[in-house]
Amino acid sequence: MDIKQRYVSLFHELKQLILEPKKFWTGKQGLEYQDQVVSGVFFPLILAVGLAVFVGEVIRDFEVLWSYAFFRAIREIISYSLQFIIAVPVLSALLKNFGGTSNRKTVCLVLGYTFVPFLLASSITGLFPALYIVSIAGLYGFYLFAIGALILFEIPVENQSRYVILAILLIILIFGLVNIVCWKLFQTFFPYGA
């Protein structure tokens, strides 16, 4: 499959994810984890966020500080990568505690697609910081996570709502902690702000 076909199929897959999440997750139900989720969906979108932040910094200021723009882009890439890397084992352990079968591959699949709205919103706000209100659209990812968890995770019915709520709270906590750590590290390079 060439690059153009890959990204056209990715576009159609993400379109179905956003517009028809129940149908999308039901279609993923019988499939085993695919490496394409991380390498074909998650990382290209993270790189798009980094590129958007870099370009946004370059076009926003008349006096471009190239190293600042570069490190802001790197901070976004590292931040999202760490969030994913930390959230997968945490949500897998939580899944086991709530009576589900702890399958890291399925958690990775659901979490990889859950980040799509956040990454798309971050790309837009990175490129055009004045459109920060678009960040609210990223919250749709929590809905995608809830639907995906209910369909793909084998959680007993009585524990499903508690798992979803606690998992979303943990995702928010991980997001906050990782962003604070990345922001503090970024401040060591640029003490005048991130």
Residue pairs with C-beta under 8 A, 6 or more apart in sequence:
1 9
6 40
10 40
10 41
10 44
13 24
13 41
14 41
14 116
16 23
16 24
17 24
17 113
17 116
17 144
18 116
18 117
18 140
18 144
21 143
21 144
21 147
21 148
22 147
22 151
24 113
25 147
25 148
25 151
25 152
26 151
28 109
28 148
28 152
29 151
29 152
32 105
33 105
33 106
33 108
33 109
34 40
34 109
37 108
37 109
37 112
37 113
38 84
38 108
38 112
41 112
41 113
41 116
42 84
42 112
42 115
42 119
45 115
45 116
45 119
45 120
45 123
46 76
46 77
46 80
46 81
46 119
47 77
48 119
48 123
49 76
49 77
49 80
49 119
49 122
49 123
49 126
50 73
50 74
50 76
50 77
51 73
52 122
52 123
52 124
52 126
52 127
53 69
53 72
53 73
53 76
53 122
53 126
53 127
54 69
54 70
54 72
54 73
55 126
55 127
56 126
56 127
56 128
56 129
57 64
57 68
57 69
57 72
57 73
58 64
58 66
58 69
60 129
67 189
68 190
71 186
71 189
71 190
72 186
72 194
75 182
75 183
75 185
75 186
75 194
76 122
76 126
78 182
79 178
79 179
79 182
80 115
80 118
80 119
80 122
82 178
82 182
83 115
83 171
83 174
83 175
83 178
84 111
84 112
84 115
86 174
86 178
87 111
87 170
87 171
87 174
88 104
88 107
88 108
88 111
89 104
90 170
90 174
91 107
91 111
91 167
91 170
91 171
92 102
92 103
92 104
92 107
93 102
94 163
94 166
94 167
94 170
95 101
95 102
95 103
95 107
95 153
95 155
95 163
96 102
98 155
98 156
98 159
98 162
98 163
99 155
99 156
99 159
100 153
100 154
100 155
100 156
100 159
100 163
101 153
101 154
106 152
106 153
107 153
109 148
109 152
110 145
110 148
110 149
110 152
110 153
111 145
113 144
113 148
114 141
114 142
114 144
114 145
114 148
114 171
115 141
116 141
116 144
117 137
117 138
117 139
117 140
117 141
117 144
118 138
118 141
120 137
120 138
121 134
121 135
121 136
121 137
121 138
122 135
122 138
124 131
124 134
125 131
125 132
125 134
125 135
142 168
142 171
145 164
145 167
145 168
145 171
146 164
146 168
149 155
149 160
149 163
149 164
149 167
150 160
150 164
153 163
155 163
183 194
186 194
187 193
187 194
